[in-house]
Amino acid sequence: MEEQYQASRRSIQDNPSHVKGYANQVNAALKHDTFDRLPQITCPTLVYGGLYDGSCPPEEIRRIAGQIPGARCEFAESGHGSWFFDPSVWEKIISFYKEK
């Protein structure tokens, strides 16, 4: 997993458009708040996060899931985004939607 993380990090650092895209994403996230509208979600929802995520910690993930009727909340043994490289996480996500 460390190797994948480092490859992703190099990809972002070596490409100015990735750096700009990341900065734009962070800026948008800071200005965009739809928390009060989450109860309007009516489809099966899995809210997934990393147990060691400093950007969106577990208590925030639980708070988000608590706003969505019937949402399921799960966590990976990871930090922010590193779960993206963990095949077992994708298996859990896919099986959630197969159940629905």
Number of C-alpha atoms within 10 A of each C-alpha: 11 9 8 13 14 11 12 14 11 11 13 16 12 11 11 11 11 13 14 12 13 13 12 12 11 11 11 11 10 9 7 8 9 6 11 10 10 14 15 10 13 11 11 14 17 17 16 19 25 21 18 16 18 10 11 14 15 19 11 12 19 18 12 17 21 16 16 22 15 15 19 15 17 18 18 19 13 15 17 16 13 19 19 15 14 15 10 12 17 13 10 15 15 11 11 14 11 8 7 8
